[in-house]
């Protein structure tokens, strides 16, 4: 019985994954190979052409989503790493307060936060309307319905998911190790590059995964902050599912996006060096 105890304890988790992850994935894979319509119904025809047709029609939106997700991830890393570093090494007794402030926006709905940015960045809104009234900006200046607005929204909404894992990794770094590097005549930059940065790689690795994947597939920011030229693949999948009722195309797009993201994650892991990440995490 003792041998079965670990498996019995893990059984609820495996059942949860099977019911709410594996079963829907199998159902979606089945739908992606069907043909038909919402009126006459769909039938299994093993139509692999659904994938090529969907990719041919929406390759622009897929590439745009990868670009927006990549730009937002880089922006989050550039902003989030210094913030996490400052909280970990300079936060002192107020670290908990800073982390609470970081998570405070999550007490408000994701959609409402994005709508608030729409209000703030609108042509005649609180910010730009005031600046235009003062003559500091031309009347035709606008930010909404641009790449900058969508990437900015993605960066804002997912930034805590980059900061938190990096902070956890940096929090584990013993300050005495950094002091020892400086005692060995390493400059602050050298100590950071040779000691702190390698030890924080697990946090960077986790942060990139936790931000790039949802940012690439997100439909909300492009819908609220973007325009017709900023449509992302998440918006297409949502429209195909809920408006056009074209379930095979939507399922094929979902699987295509998932496959592209998995390949990207694998390449990223290989480039970063998974062994180095695991070794740093084990220290």
C-alpha atoms as one frame of an Amber mdcrd trajectory, in Angstrom:
protein
   0.000   0.000   0.000   2.882   2.360   0.746   4.107   1.997  -2.799   0.716
   3.079  -4.106   0.405   6.080  -1.773   2.297   8.577  -3.998   0.265   7.522
  -7.020  -3.011   7.785  -5.110  -2.091  11.262  -3.904  -1.280  12.322  -7.461
  -4.432  10.726  -8.888  -6.725  13.771  -8.401  -4.238  15.994 -10.234  -3.885
  13.529 -13.092  -7.665  13.192 -13.331  -8.026  16.966 -13.402  -5.476  17.237
 -16.216  -7.087  14.393 -18.124 -10.598  15.850 -17.884  -9.837  19.524 -18.449
  -6.737  19.335 -20.653  -6.353  16.027 -22.462 -10.032  15.478 -23.306 -10.551
  19.013 -24.704  -7.309  18.736 -26.691  -8.392  15.442 -28.222 -11.833  16.872
 -29.010 -10.282  19.951 -30.623  -7.917  17.771 -32.663 -10.917  15.806 -33.891
 -12.836  18.951 -34.820  -9.843  20.359 -36.712 -10.063  17.449 -39.160 -13.802
  17.761 -39.802 -15.699  19.517 -42.579 -19.191  20.953 -42.735 -21.064  23.911
 -41.315 -23.043  24.884 -38.231 -26.394  24.357 -39.988 -25.896  20.929 -41.577
 -23.419  19.765 -38.974 -19.798  18.653 -39.120 -18.516  15.255 -40.157 -15.153
  13.609 -39.677 -13.396  13.586 -43.060  -9.784  13.760 -41.844  -9.407  16.947
 -43.846  -5.799  17.971 -43.285  -6.395  20.782 -45.753  -8.074  22.700 -42.913
  -4.594  23.453 -41.601  -3.139  24.610 -44.900  -6.224  26.682 -45.704  -6.248
  28.340 -42.284  -2.527  29.034 -42.392  -2.782  30.399 -45.915  -5.558  32.800
 -44.978  -4.264  33.948 -41.611  -0.473  33.681 -41.813  -0.200  37.477 -41.539
  -2.072  37.527 -38.242  -0.010  34.601 -36.940   3.288  36.312 -37.759   1.982
  39.576 -36.304   1.056  37.793 -33.078   4.523  36.272 -32.781   6.052  39.701
 -33.426   3.846  41.463 -30.874   4.409  38.716 -28.317   8.162  38.842 -28.869
   8.341  42.645 -28.622   6.222  42.655 -25.470   8.349  39.910 -23.911  11.572
  41.816 -24.607  10.025  44.999 -23.192   8.868  43.134 -20.083  12.326  41.653
 -19.579  14.016  45.045 -19.936  11.569  46.635 -17.500  10.994  43.695 -15.172
  14.567  42.593 -14.486  15.689  45.924 -12.959  12.484  46.080 -10.907  12.964
  42.536  -9.609  16.658  43.242  -8.936  15.840  46.380  -6.978  13.172  44.665
  -4.875  15.407  41.657  -4.167  18.565  43.566  -3.219  17.337  47.029  -2.219
  13.827  46.387  -0.963  14.865  45.743   2.622  12.010  45.245   5.050   9.504
  46.612   2.546   9.785  43.801   0.006   6.336  42.472   0.864   4.796  45.904
   0.367   6.471  46.329  -3.026   5.280  42.894  -4.131   1.774  43.733  -2.948
   1.824  46.954  -4.985   3.064  44.963  -7.950   0.112  42.582  -7.679  -2.447
  45.244  -6.775  -3.667  45.761 -10.387  -4.696  42.081 -10.451  -7.516  42.942
  -8.075  -9.137  44.601 -11.109 -10.410  42.675 -14.120  -7.993  42.173 -17.012
 -10.553  43.647 -19.423 -11.245  46.679 -17.230  -7.532  47.423 -16.931  -7.182
  47.320 -20.697 -10.253  49.531 -21.177  -8.739  52.042 -18.752  -5.679  52.229
 -21.019  -8.010  52.794 -23.969  -9.534  55.719 -22.095  -6.102  57.061 -21.131
  -4.610  56.776 -24.635  -7.639  57.953 -26.619  -7.093  60.902 -28.942  -9.045
  63.318 -26.748  -8.596  61.479 -23.483  -7.194  62.574 -20.177  -3.566  62.491
 -21.309  -3.407  63.369 -25.003  -6.491  65.568 -24.960  -4.853  67.726 -22.301
  -1.532  67.869 -24.143  -3.302  68.802 -27.391  -5.241  71.490 -25.561  -1.936
  72.963 -24.371  -0.574  72.855 -27.906   2.157  70.350 -27.032   0.880  67.750
 -29.508  -0.582  68.124 -33.019  -4.316  67.538 -33.394  -3.792  64.459 -35.595
  -1.515  62.721 -33.072  -2.829  59.335 -31.958  -1.579  56.207 -30.228  -4.600
  53.921 -30.291  -4.890  51.456 -33.197  -1.103  51.264 -33.494   1.482  48.587
 -32.824   2.816  50.650 -29.928  -0.569  50.647 -28.174  -1.056  46.887 -28.492
   2.492  45.994 -27.448   2.265  48.507 -24.612  -0.972  46.948 -23.399   0.512
  43.457 -23.524   3.580  44.666 -21.634   1.508  46.321 -18.924  -0.908  43.446
 -18.426   1.651  40.625 -18.262   4.583  42.467 -16.636   4.093  40.967 -13.131
   4.450  37.474 -14.616   7.952  38.459 -15.692   8.943  40.216 -12.489   7.833
  37.587  -9.971   9.862  34.563 -11.181  12.944  36.736 -11.684  12.500  38.127
  -8.181  12.246  34.621  -6.733  15.476  33.627  -8.475  17.293  36.778  -7.366
  16.022  36.395  -3.814  17.910  33.085  -3.608  21.221  34.724  -4.527  23.413
  34.987  -1.446  24.734  38.590  -1.198  27.951  37.182   0.234  28.658  35.534
  -3.129  28.454  38.928  -4.818  30.678  40.449  -2.133  33.187  37.636  -2.638
  33.305  38.374  -6.370  33.980  42.030  -5.647  36.672  41.077  -3.132  38.323
  39.192  -5.995  38.563  42.506  -7.870  35.453  42.026  -9.987  33.666  45.230
 -10.895  29.968  45.583 -10.112  29.174  44.909 -13.742  31.521  41.927 -13.789
  29.999  40.495 -10.609  26.538  40.912 -12.063  27.485  39.321 -15.386  29.396
  36.382 -13.914  27.467  35.730 -10.693  24.019  37.318 -10.458  22.868  36.903
 -14.055  23.720  33.172 -14.339  22.015  32.464 -11.017  18.904  34.335 -12.145
  18.548  32.431 -15.423  15.847  30.089 -14.042  13.717  33.127 -13.262  14.352
  34.638 -16.686  13.519  31.327 -18.351  10.258  30.990 -16.416   9.353  34.653
 -16.901   9.757  34.499 -20.667   7.614  31.376 -20.886   4.928  32.858 -18.638
   4.690  36.023 -20.719   5.461  35.155 -24.335   2.874  32.364 -24.623  -0.178
  34.261 -23.262   0.889  37.543 -24.897   1.095  35.904 -28.312  -2.349  34.330
 -28.006  -4.082  37.248 -26.261  -7.129  38.670 -28.112  -8.106  41.410 -25.643
  -5.379  44.017 -26.099  -5.547  43.953 -29.896  -9.345  44.216 -29.770  -9.457
  47.150 -27.329  -6.230  49.035 -28.066  -5.609  48.072 -31.705  -7.325  48.545
 -35.026  -7.975  46.540 -38.147  -4.259  46.525 -38.952  -3.380  45.121 -35.524
  -5.532  41.981 -35.506  -3.809  39.065 -33.794  -4.362  35.352 -34.209  -6.317
  35.219 -30.944  -8.889  37.588 -32.428  -9.199  35.393 -35.526  -9.690  32.233
 -33.461 -12.289  33.976 -31.323 -14.171  35.228 -34.389 -14.067  31.847 -36.138
 -15.379  30.079 -33.030 -17.998  32.504 -31.736 -19.105  34.529 -34.767 -18.506
  32.472 -37.895 -19.105  29.147 -36.103 -16.313  27.723 -38.231 -15.068  25.254
 -35.637 -12.660  23.250 -37.852 -10.755  26.355 -38.945 -10.636  27.722 -35.409
  -9.390  24.382 -34.069  -6.765  24.118 -36.808  -5.554  27.633 -36.022  -5.397
  26.815 -32.325  -3.283  23.724 -32.939  -1.066  25.590 -35.391  -0.460  28.335
 -32.843   0.289  25.781 -30.150   2.745  23.946 -32.412   4.543  27.171 -33.352
   4.805  28.193 -29.698   6.135  24.775 -28.682   8.796  24.935 -31.380   9.696
  28.446 -30.280   9.953  27.360 -26.656  12.176  24.427 -27.605  14.484  26.667
 -29.644  14.576  29.214 -26.818  15.410  26.524 -24.263  18.199  25.182 -26.450
  19.593  28.661 -27.063  19.520  29.603 -23.400  20.934  26.256 -22.360  18.518
  24.107 -20.392  21.356  22.385 -18.530  22.678  25.743 -17.359  19.215  26.759
 -16.189  18.723  23.521 -14.254  22.174  23.762 -12.694  21.504  27.339 -11.599
  18.105  26.347 -10.196  19.678  23.524  -8.176  22.179  25.801  -6.456
